[in-house]
Amino acid sequence: MRRRYLVSKLFFTLIQSRVFERTMVRYSPHGERTFFDPNDFPWIVALEKNWRVIRKEVESVLHFRGLISNFQDISPNQYSLSSDDRWKTFFLYGFGKYQSHHNCKLCPETTKLIEAVPGIQTAFFSILGPGKHILPHRGPFKGVLRYHLGLIVPEPKSACRIQVGNDTAHWEEGKSLVFDDRHLHQVWNETAGERVILFMDIVRPFRFPMSVVNQFLMRLSRFTSFVQQAQRNQEEWDGRISQAISKS
């Protein structure tokens, strides 16, 4: 176990090196930015068109709020960002290979929509409680782009926002944000309401040969100790939710 952990640390150290990340950017048609134009991603149209359908399904999920995992329960690395119960995650897909069949069955229309997204790696509902601040942090790998679709966004907008690098944006219901999470970013919900988004990681488009390299690295990352532990934790939570709902 210790050996796998050390190998995993080495793997992420290599892919997060400045030299390697600069090389990736040179092969990226989208270049180096904080936020990207949603119009550059044709698959977003279907998600925004059906955002009310997705919202209806997540509202049914929220009836079981007490059974939904905190993010740090799935990924212990998140304890540095959140140690309370105001950041919850309802996973549908994770880590490029794991599907929560029970959760997907509860959200069939959402599942159909996200399965049509090219390069989907992770998809879940991110539920942020009132007054929550997620501290500045970076994502693990520049080979993915992060996507947010606003589903339930409390007012005022200026109090419910995300900062990526030096740029700040606000969620809007039915609207999308796409950004590079390798930039330092942080989140605030300074309202009295609950913010809910569809959160996805997608494979970042690259020109050849980086496209092939990136696909190889994505597959390799699934065997790291960090991903393996998160998957085991998610499987355990899926079992709890399934049993609790079946008894209700």
C-alpha positions in Angstrom: 0.0 0.0 0.0 2.8 2.4 0.9 4.6 1.6 -2.3 1.4 2.3 -4.4 1.0 5.6 -2.6 4.6 6.7 -3.4 4.2 5.7 -7.0 1.0 7.7 -7.2 2.8 10.7 -5.7 5.5 10.4 -8.3 3.0 10.1 -11.1 1.2 13.3 -10.2 4.5 15.1 -9.6 5.5 14.4 -13.1 2.2 15.3 -14.8 1.9 18.5 -12.8 5.4 19.7 -13.6 5.5 23.1 -15.3 7.5 21.8 -18.3 4.9 19.1 -19.0 1.9 21.4 -18.5 3.4 24.0 -20.9 3.9 21.3 -23.5 0.2 20.3 -23.1 -1.0 23.8 -23.6 1.0 24.1 -26.9 -1.1 21.2 -28.2 -4.4 22.5 -26.9 -6.7 24.2 -29.5 -8.2 26.2 -26.6 -4.9 27.5 -25.3 -4.1 28.7 -21.8 -7.1 30.4 -20.2 -9.0 30.4 -16.9 -12.6 30.3 -18.3 -13.5 29.1 -21.8 -16.3 30.1 -24.1 -19.2 27.5 -23.8 -20.0 28.1 -27.5 -16.7 26.2 -28.3 -18.2 23.0 -27.0 -21.2 21.8 -29.1 -22.4 19.2 -26.5 -23.3 22.0 -24.1 -26.3 22.9 -26.1 -28.2 19.7 -25.1 -27.4 20.1 -21.4 -28.6 23.8 -21.3 -31.7 22.9 -23.3 -32.6 20.2 -20.8 -31.5 21.9 -17.6 -35.0 21.9 -16.1 -35.2 18.2 -16.6 -31.9 17.7 -14.8 -33.0 20.1 -12.0 -36.2 18.1 -11.5 -34.2 15.0 -11.0 -31.8 16.6 -8.6 -34.7 18.0 -6.6 -36.0 14.5 -6.0 -32.5 13.5 -4.9 -32.4 16.3 -2.4 -35.3 14.7 -0.5 -32.6 12.3 0.7 -30.1 15.0 1.6 -29.1 13.3 4.8 -27.9 10.2 2.8 -25.8 12.2 0.4 -22.0 12.0 1.0 -19.8 14.9 1.9 -17.1 15.3 -0.7 -14.4 14.5 1.9 -16.1 11.2 2.6 -15.4 10.1 -1.0 -12.1 11.8 -1.5 -10.2 12.2 1.8 -7.8 14.7 0.1 -10.7 17.2 0.3 -10.4 17.5 4.1 -8.0 20.4 3.5 -10.8 22.2 1.7 -13.9 21.1 3.7 -14.4 19.2 6.9 -18.1 19.9 7.6 -21.4 18.8 5.9 -21.9 21.9 3.7 -20.3 20.4 0.5 -22.1 17.3 -0.6 -21.7 15.2 -3.8 -24.1 12.9 -5.5 -22.0 10.8 -7.9 -23.2 9.5 -11.2 -19.8 8.8 -12.9 -16.4 8.9 -11.4 -12.7 8.5 -12.2 -13.2 7.7 -15.8 -14.5 4.2 -15.2 -16.9 3.9 -12.3 -20.6 4.3 -12.7 -23.0 4.5 -9.8 -25.7 2.4 -11.2 -28.1 3.1 -8.3 -27.7 6.8 -8.5 -27.9 6.8 -12.3 -31.2 4.9 -12.0 -32.6 7.6 -9.8 -31.6 10.2 -12.5 -32.3 8.5 -15.8 -32.7 11.6 -18.0 -29.5 13.2 -16.6 -27.7 10.0 -17.1 -28.7 9.9 -20.8 -27.5 13.5 -21.3 -24.1 13.1 -19.7 -23.5 9.8 -21.5 -23.7 11.8 -24.7 -20.9 14.1 -23.7 -17.6 13.2 -25.4 -14.7 12.4 -23.0 -16.8 12.3 -19.8 -14.7 11.3 -16.8 -16.6 12.5 -13.8 -20.2 13.6 -13.3 -22.0 14.5 -10.0 -24.3 17.0 -8.4 -22.3 19.4 -6.3 -24.4 20.8 -3.4 -23.0 23.7 -1.6 -24.6 24.9 1.6 -25.2 28.4 2.8 -22.2 30.4 4.0 -19.7 27.8 2.6 -16.3 28.9 1.3 -14.2 26.4 -0.5 -10.6 27.5 0.0 -8.1 28.1 -2.9 -6.9 24.9 -4.5 -5.9 23.4 -7.8 -7.2 20.3 -9.7 -4.8 17.4 -10.2 -4.4 17.3 -14.0 -4.4 19.7 -16.9 -5.6 16.9 -19.2 -9.3 17.6 -18.3 -11.5 20.6 -18.3 -14.1 21.3 -15.7 -17.7 22.0 -16.5 -20.5 23.5 -14.3 -24.2 23.7 -15.2 -26.2 25.9 -12.8 -29.3 24.2 -11.5 -30.3 25.9 -8.3 -28.5 29.2 -7.7 -29.6 31.5 -4.8 -29.6 35.2 -5.0 -27.8 37.6 -5.0 -25.5 36.3 -7.8 -22.5 38.3 -6.5 -22.6 36.4 -3.3 -22.5 33.0 -5.0 -19.4 32.9 -7.2 -16.2 31.2 -8.3 -12.8 32.7 -8.8 -10.3 31.1 -11.2 -6.9 32.7 -11.3 -7.8 36.4 -11.3 -11.1 36.0 -13.0 -14.5 35.7 -11.2 -17.8 34.3 -12.6 -21.2 33.7 -11.2 -23.4 30.7 -11.7 -26.7 31.2 -13.5 -29.5 28.7 -13.7 -29.5 26.9 -17.0 -26.1 28.4 -18.0 -22.7 26.8 -18.2 -19.1 27.5 -17.0 -16.1 25.8 -18.4 -12.7 26.4 -16.9 -9.2 25.0 -16.3 -9.1 23.8 -12.7 -5.3 23.7 -12.7 -5.5 27.4 -12.1 -5.9 28.3 -8.4 -9.6 28.6 -7.7 -12.0 29.1 -4.9 -15.8 29.2 -4.3 -18.1 31.2 -2.1 -21.8 30.7 -1.3 -22.5 33.8 0.9 -26.2 33.5 0.6 -28.9 31.9 2.8 -29.7 29.3 0.1 -28.3 26.1 -1.3 -26.3 26.1 -4.6 -26.6 23.0 -6.8 -24.7 22.4 -10.0 -24.0 19.6 -12.4 -20.3 19.1 -12.1 -18.3 17.3 -14.8 -14.7 16.7 -15.8 -14.2 16.0 -19.5 -11.1 15.0 -21.4 -9.4 18.1 -22.7 -9.1 18.2 -26.5 -5.6 18.0 -27.8 -3.9 17.8 -31.2 -1.8 14.7 -32.0 0.4 13.4 -30.5 -0.6 14.9 -27.1 -4.2 13.5 -27.6 -2.7 10.0 -27.5 -0.4 10.8 -24.5 -3.3 12.3 -22.6 -5.6 9.3 -23.1 -2.8 7.1 -21.9 -2.3 9.2 -18.8 -6.0 9.3 -18.1 -6.1 5.5 -18.1 -3.0 5.3 -15.9 -4.4 7.7 -13.3 -7.2 5.2 -12.6 -4.7 2.9 -10.9 -3.3 5.5 -8.5 -4.0 5.1 -4.8 -6.0 8.3 -4.7 -8.5 7.2 -7.4 -8.7 3.6 -6.0 -9.5 4.8 -2.5 -12.1 7.3 -3.8 -13.8 4.6 -5.8 -13.9 2.2 -2.8 -15.4 5.0 -0.7 -18.0 5.8 -3.4 -19.0 2.1 -3.7 -19.6 2.0 0.1 -21.8 5.1 0.0 -23.8 3.8 -2.9 -24.6 0.7 -0.9 -25.8 2.8 2.1 -28.0 5.0 -0.1 -29.5 2.0 -1.9 -30.3 0.2 1.4 -31.8 3.3 3.0 -34.0 4.2 0.1 -35.2 0.7 -0.4 -36.4 0.6 3.2 -38.1 4.0 3.0 
